[in-house]
Amino acid sequence: MKSFLLYGAISILLLTSCQPSKASKEKAAENTTETVKIDSANAKPADNKTILARREVPVLCYHQIRNNIASDSKRAHDDIIAPDKFKEHMKMLADSGYHSILPDQLYNYLVYGAKLPEKPIMITFDDTDEDQFTIGNTTLKKYGFKGVYFIMTVSIGRKGRINYMTKEQIKQLSDEGNTIASHTYDHKNFAQFTDEDWTTQIDAPTKKLEEITGKKVEYFAYPYGVFKASTLHKLKEHGFKAAFILSTARDENYPLYTIRRIIDPGRYTTKNLYYSINKSFNKTKL
């Protein structure tokens, strides 16, 4: 009871002191799109030990933004968040003073020590679901946030029980300053890749997304969050600067290719999410 009252007091303080004004929303939007220019030819990149020692930036992962239906499995509930709850969670992040960042900013921070905005956070979406555009992007805009959309290219434009984003919607997200990234062709488990999959699951999706957006695709998220340590080096060979897992431990030899994320489950309250972010990522001081 005491902890609940304490959280309530903290929440009230945050709501009164961190409520985003129009000016603060505009500043947040600036923070999400600003990329620190690094002279990579002369700047010395950090080694793996240094990258691992830097404080982890919170990275959230979302899938479907919709209400549960009777046919949803218990497991599926972790990947589904109701629209109203998603909106509450984004409001909590804004009220708590978080500023969204994009992968280039995170990469420059990890590799070159570039400065990040106060209370940085990354908001990511997997699997191309259309509700990520209609609800997710609309909500992020309200708070000056930008997002990262990991696209499974087989689904682009598909309609059915779940509708998926069209090429036009993906292009709009990119044009508005969000990051479009790869999530394979059809969600094949990375640990089960064959030699042919590096073309069908990696190179072909990259080419398709670059044709849609007109921008380079340099980031990747593993289906199911599963990776295989012995083939991580190949991601760099195929043009990726970094890749994202879920909540398992990072690989000490490839920390840039095992950046951690946590899922924001549909059962979480704003209090649960706030606690989870701090517990999962409050490692060392920025």
Residue pairs with C-beta under 8 A, 6 or more apart in sequence:
7 271
7 274
11 270
11 271
14 95
14 96
14 97
15 95
18 94
18 95
18 96
18 97
19 95
20 28
20 94
20 95
20 143
20 144
24 144
25 94
25 142
25 143
25 144
26 144
27 144
28 94
28 99
28 100
28 117
28 143
28 144
28 145
29 144
29 146
31 99
31 100
31 101
31 117
31 144
32 99
32 100
32 101
32 102
32 144
32 145
32 146
32 177
33 102
33 146
33 177
34 105
35 102
35 104
35 105
35 108
36 105
36 108
36 114
36 115
38 108
38 112
38 114
40 112
43 112
45 111
45 112
46 54
46 110
46 111
46 112
46 113
48 252
48 253
48 254
48 255
51 110
51 111
51 255
51 256
52 250
52 252
52 255
53 284
54 109
54 110
54 113
54 284
54 286
55 281
55 283
55 284
55 285
55 286
56 260
56 280
56 281
56 283
57 101
57 106
57 109
57 116
57 120
57 121
57 122
57 281
58 98
58 120
58 121
58 122
58 262
58 277
58 280
58 281
59 121
59 122
59 124
59 244
59 259
59 260
59 261
59 262
60 121
60 122
60 123
60 124
60 261
60 262
60 263
60 264
60 277
61 124
61 125
61 126
61 221
61 244
61 246
61 261
61 262
61 263
61 264
62 81
62 86
62 123
62 124
62 125
62 126
62 132
62 136
62 263
62 264
63 79
63 80
63 125
63 126
63 127
63 129
63 263
64 79
64 80
64 81
64 127
64 129
64 131
64 162
65 80
65 81
65 82
65 83
65 86
65 129
65 131
65 132
65 135
65 136
66 80
66 82
66 83
66 131
67 82
67 83
68 77
68 80
68 82
68 266
72 80
77 265
77 266
77 267
78 263
78 265
78 266
78 267
79 263
79 265
79 266
80 266
81 89
81 264
81 265
81 266
81 268
82 266
83 131
83 135
85 266
85 268
86 135
86 136
86 139
87 135
87 139
88 270
89 264
89 268
89 270
89 273
90 123
90 139
90 140
90 142
90 143
90 145
91 143
92 270
92 273
92 274
93 121
93 143
93 145
94 143
94 144
94 145
96 119
96 274
97 118
97 119
98 119
98 120
98 121
99 117
99 118
99 119
99 120
99 121
100 120
100 121
100 122
100 123
100 140
100 144
100 145
100 146
100 147
101 116
101 117
101 120
101 121
101 122
102 122
102 146
102 148
102 178
102 179
103 122
103 148
103 179
103 181
103 218
103 219
103 241
103 242
104 179
105 114
105 116
105 120
106 116
106 120
106 122
106 242
106 259
107 241
107 242
107 256
108 114
109 115
109 116
110 242
110 255
110 256
111 256
116 286
121 277
122 148
122 261
123 140
123 145
123 146
123 147
123 148
124 147
124 148
124 149
124 150
124 221
124 244
124 261
125 132
125 136
125 147
125 148
125 149
125 150
126 150
126 152
126 183
126 221
127 150
127 152
127 155
127 183
127 187
128 149
128 151
128 152
128 153
128 155
128 156
128 164
128 165
128 170
128 183
129 162
129 163
129 164
129 165
130 162
130 163
130 164
130 165
130 166
130 169
131 163
132 147
132 149
132 165
133 165
133 169
133 172
133 173
136 147
137 147
137 173
137 176
137 178
140 146
140 147
141 176
146 176
146 177
146 178
146 179
147 173
147 178
147 179
148 178
148 179
148 181
148 219
149 165
149 170
149 173
149 178
149 179
149 180
149 181
150 181
150 182
150 183
150 219
150 220
150 221
150 244
151 165
151 170
151 180
151 181
151 182
151 183
151 205
151 209
152 183
152 184
152 185
152 186
152 187
152 223
153 182
153 184
153 185
153 204
153 205
153 208
153 209
154 185
154 186
154 187
155 164
155 165
156 164
156 165
156 166
156 167
156 170
156 208
157 164
157 165
157 166
157 167
158 164
165 173
167 212
170 180
170 209
170 212
170 213
171 212
171 213
173 180
174 180
174 212
174 213
174 214
174 215
179 219
180 209
180 212
180 213
180 215
180 217
181 209
181 217
181 218
181 219
181 220
181 221
182 202
182 205
182 206
182 209
182 217
182 219
182 220
182 221
182 240
183 205
183 220
183 221
183 223
184 190
184 201
184 202
184 205
184 223
185 200
185 201
185 204
185 205
186 201
187 223
187 224
188 197
188 201
188 223
189 223
189 224
189 226
190 222
190 223
190 226
190 227
190 228
190 231
191 226
191 227
191 228
193 201
193 228
193 231
198 234
198 238
202 220
202 235
202 238
203 238
205 217
206 217
206 238
206 239
209 217
210 216
210 217
216 239
217 239
218 239
218 240
218 241
218 242
219 240
219 241
219 242
219 243
219 244
220 235
220 240
220 242
220 243
220 244
221 243
221 244
221 261
222 243
222 244
222 245
222 246
224 246
225 245
225 246
225 247
225 248
225 261
226 245
227 243
227 245
227 251
227 257
227 258
229 251
229 253
229 254
232 243
232 251
232 253
232 254
232 257
232 258
233 254
235 243
235 257
236 257
240 257
241 256
242 256
242 257
242 259
243 256
243 257
243 258
243 259
244 259
244 260
244 261
245 258
245 259
245 260
245 261
246 260
246 261
246 262
246 263
247 260
247 261
247 262
247 263
247 280
248 260
249 258
250 258
250 259
250 260
251 257
251 258
260 280
260 281
262 276
262 277
262 280
262 281
264 273
264 276
268 276
